[in-house]
Amino acid sequence: MRHVIVAGGSRGIGAACADLLRERGDRVSVLSRSSGVDLRDAGAAEAAIRRAEDAHGPADVLICTAGAARQAPLADLTAAALREGMEAKYFTYVHAIMPVISGMAARGRGVIVNVIGMGGKVASPTHLPGGSANAALMLLTVGLGNAYAGQGVRVVGLNPGPVATDRFGALVAARAANDGITDAEARARISAAFPAGRVPEPREVAEVAAFLASPAAGAINGTVIALDGAATPVI
């Protein structure tokens, strides 16, 4: 039985990942603010990971979904907002990854799946703080995958676009404010950008994350995979 740690697993995509992997027989530890863990604090993150490993054994899989930079109209973009974006998204992942990856390398096995976001590839005026953090995470993911491959560790990124979580409402509100339209119009525009005409559900993202964490994906490492239903036609 594997021990899976989900960083940011109390809601949305993280909760869907935690539920799915429990259903499939894994022991799952969830790190989140609702469980009293602030992943923006490196010491608190490492302590929480050590407690989880003491209780359930070394982490075989780490899935990072924690943190999100605030969506806001371009008029609200400041240097402080850009810094907060890195603290909220980039460093929450870093603080979970670094204590886990060294142990995985020492044991010669392990998988890290970073759920990042297409905002790191395509700039949006309402998502520049988060998009900048996502771009940094993509580079970190690819670099760590390359660096640790020889020690039996895989690091893979997953880039969803908008997903039907509670954060989707914040995206809608920011787009509406930025474009001077109603929330209903913004929601319709975002949904229409998906060729399938709908925004994916968290469970659909979780299914792909679970595959990437499985032995069946053993040849996938040091890469970032788009999961936005072909809404963003970029290589």
N, C-alpha and C positions, 0 to 999 in steps of 0.2 A: 504494500500500500504506500503510495507516494504522499509526501507532505507538500502541500501547495500553500504558498503565502500569497494572498491577494492584497496589494497595497491600494487602498481606496475601494474596499469591497462592500461598503454599507449600502450603496444605492447604484442605480444606473447600470452601466456596462460592468462595473466591478462586481456588483451584487449578482448580476446574471452569470458572470464567470464562476463566482463562488458557488451558486446554486447548482449549476450544471456539473461542475467537477465533484461536488458532494454526491450528486445523483449517480455519478459514474464510479463512486467508491473511493475517492481520494479523501485524505484528512485535509481540511482546509482551515487555515488561520487567516482572519481578516484584520487588517490594520486600517484604522480610519479615525477621523476626529470623533465620531459618535462613540467609538470604543475608548476614547481618551488618549489617542496618539496624534500628536501634531508632527506630521512628516516634514514640515519645514524646519524642524529642529533636528539636526543630525544626531545629537546624543539621544534624544527621545526615540527617534526611529531605530537606531541600533539597539537600544535597550529593549524595545518592543519585539524586535526580530529575535534577539537572544532568548527572551521569555517564550516566544512561540517555539523556537527550536528546542529549548529545554523541555517543553511540554510534549512535543510531538516528533522530535527528531530533526536532523538537518533538513534544510529546505531542498527538495528535489526540483521544484518549480517556483519561480516568482513571476507573478503577473502584476504589472504596474498599470493602474488606471487612476491613480490619485491626482487630485489637484486640477484646477481649471482657472485660467486667467479670466477676469471679468470682461464680458462683451460690453462694448460701449460705443456711442457715436464718436466719429473722428474728432469732434469738437472737444471731447473729454480726454484726448490722448495727451499725456504728459510724460516727462522722464520718470516720475514716480510710478506711473502706471506700467511703464515698460519694465522697471525694476521689479515691481510686484508680480508681473507676469512670469518672470524667471523664477522668483521665489515660490510662486504658487504651483508652477507646472514642472519646470526643469529640475529644480533642486529637491522637490519632493520625490522625484524618481531617483535622482542621484543618491539621496540619503537612504533609500531602500535597496538600491542595487549594490552599492559598494560593500556593505557588510556581508551580503549574501554571496557575491561572485567570488570572493577570495576563498570561502569555504567550499564552494562548488569546484573551483579549480584544484584545491588540495585533495578533494575526493575523486577528481577525474570525471565528474559528470554533473549535469544540471542544465536547466533551460530557463531563460528569462524572456518573457514576452512583454514588450512595451506597447501599450495601446496609446498611440500618439495623436494623429489627426492630420487631415489633408491641409489644414491651415498652415502647416509648415512648408508646403510646396506652392501654394497659391495664396498670395497676399490678399487679405480682405481689410478694408479700411476700418471695420468695426472689431477686428480681431488681431490687430498687429502685436499687442503684448503676448497673447497666447500663441500666435503664429510664429513669432520669433523664438519662443521657448520650444515649440514643436520642431522647428528647423534644427535647433541645437540638439534636441533629443534624437533626431534622425541620424545626425552625424555621430553622436555618442554610441548609438545602437550599432551602427555599421562598424565603427572602430573597435568596440568591445568584442563584437562577434569575430572579427579578424584576429584580435590580440589573444583571445582565449580559446579559439578553436582547437589548437594543439593540445589543450588541457582538458578536452572533453566537454566544454561548455558551449552551448548555443545561445545566441542573443539575437532575437528577431523583433522587428517592429511591425505594427499593424496600424494603418492609417484609415480610419473611418472618416466619412464626412459627417454632416449632421445626423444625429441618431435620436430616436423618440424617447428621450429621457427628460427629467425636469429641467436640465440645462438648455433644452431646445427652446423653452419659453423665453429664456434670457436672450438667446440668439434672435428670436423673432422680434422681441421688444427693441433690441439694439438696431436691427435692420430697419424697423419701422421708423424709429427716431431719426436715423441717419438719412433715410430716403424720403422722409416726409409723407409716409403712407400709414394706413391703419395696420394694426397687428394682423388682422385677417388677410389683408393684401400681402403682407410680408410672408406670412405662413404659406400662402398659395404660391408665391414666387419661389420660395425655397423648395417646396415640394415638387413644383413643376420642373426644377432643374435636374431632378432625378429622371433618367429615361424611363424607369418603371412607374413614375408618377407618385411615388410615396417615399417617405423617410424610413430607413431600416429600423427594426426593433433591436433592443439591447441583446436579446437572445441570439440573434443572427450574428452579431459580432462575437459573442461568447463562443459560439460553435467554431468559428475560425480560430480564435485564440486557443481553444482546447485542442484543436488539431495541431496547431503549431507547437504546442507543449507536449505532444505525443511522440512516441517512437516512430510513427509513420512519417513524421516530418524531419527525420534525422538528417537529411541532406540539405535542409534549409537553415542557413546561418548567415549572419552579417548582412541582412537585407531588410528592406522595409516594403511591405506589401500594401497596395491600395485596396480599400474596401468601401468604395463609395458608389457602387452600382454604375460605374462608367460615367458619373456626372462630371468628372474632371478629366478630359481626354489629354493627359500628359504622360510622357514616358517616365 
